[in-house]
Amino acid sequence: MLKAQKAIRAMRVLVVDSRLEERKAVAARLEQEGYEFVQEGSSGEEAIRVLSRGLALRQPVDLVLLGLNLPDRPGLEAFEEIHSVFDVATILLTAPQERPLAMEGMARGADDYLQGPLNLGLLLLKSEKVLTKRFLRRELRRSTSRNETLFLNVLAVMAKVLEAKDPYTRSHSENVSTLASSVAREMGFQDDEVRRIGIAGILHDLGKMGIREAILKKPGPLDPEEREVVKRHPVIASTILEPIEQLQGALGYIKYHHERVDGTGYPEGLKGEEIPLGARIIHATEAYDTMISRRSYSAPRPPQEALEEIRSLSGMQFDPQVVEALTSVLRRRGQMAVKDQEQTGRSLAELLDDLTDKVRVKE
């Protein structure tokens, strides 16, 4: 508690009022109460200058105690300019006849107001309340950021473990991520959504961490019980990733990437547009890469043959729009294998870090 109080007293306060005596009285009382950084201004222009300088020095003002009807900014003009440009709390200091302006200012986003005659004790209480709320919001954001960083670090470790467990996963996930991103661009997705789909491509098989190596590396066909075990991996992955706020927008793409447009897929048997479009993209691109890659249970197929099979299943297993976009991308590349010059051979953890650094899935 004492640490929080000290942090609040270290927050920066700007007192702006054209009335010299009132301004000096407020600043003096704040300093008397232990506030370490109190500045003064007598005009709207001076307020803007102090606030701008604080930003430039990375010492932003946290609270402005703002008088109304300043000489160069009548009415709420100074408040409107400050509120539209700076992230700063505001308490309006008003004369009795200015109460309608104060209420209008509150409606437009002021944090509080104090009507004259000046009551310094009440002003201190209001200031501390506003600064405490601001302090708590700041700490919550920092805590959330720390938690997300921790989760992403854990995820990177998981990715490394999965690579060690099934070396095929790294190149497959990288290929799916690259090709799915290209298909999303072909379909006109914006950059952030392309990256979300790229993230889903990297992480879509993360749930295989919960599957025995004997099943993952089995050289022949799986028996029915083993197939049921493998079919759990999308749900396992979405459960692992669910706590990570930054990845929420990609979660459905991962969970439903084995759904089929005719409703015969898993885990929920979704049909058509019930399936998130990002998941439909991952499904088609993963199928293509699986067919052209060497697996423990199958030899690679020629790219042309793999594409023709996907096209033959358009409207049944795969989304027709996705199939057409995939066809365009592959034909532009000459129907080569997915791996190309865009890829760097980095680990899944490095690829994930690069993608999540560029997109904020949910703020």
Beta strands, then each sheet from edge to edge (+ up, - down):
strand 1: 12-16
strand 2: 37-41
strand 3: 63-67
strand 4: 89-94
strand 5: 112-115
sheet 1: 2+ 1+ 3+ 4+ 5+
end
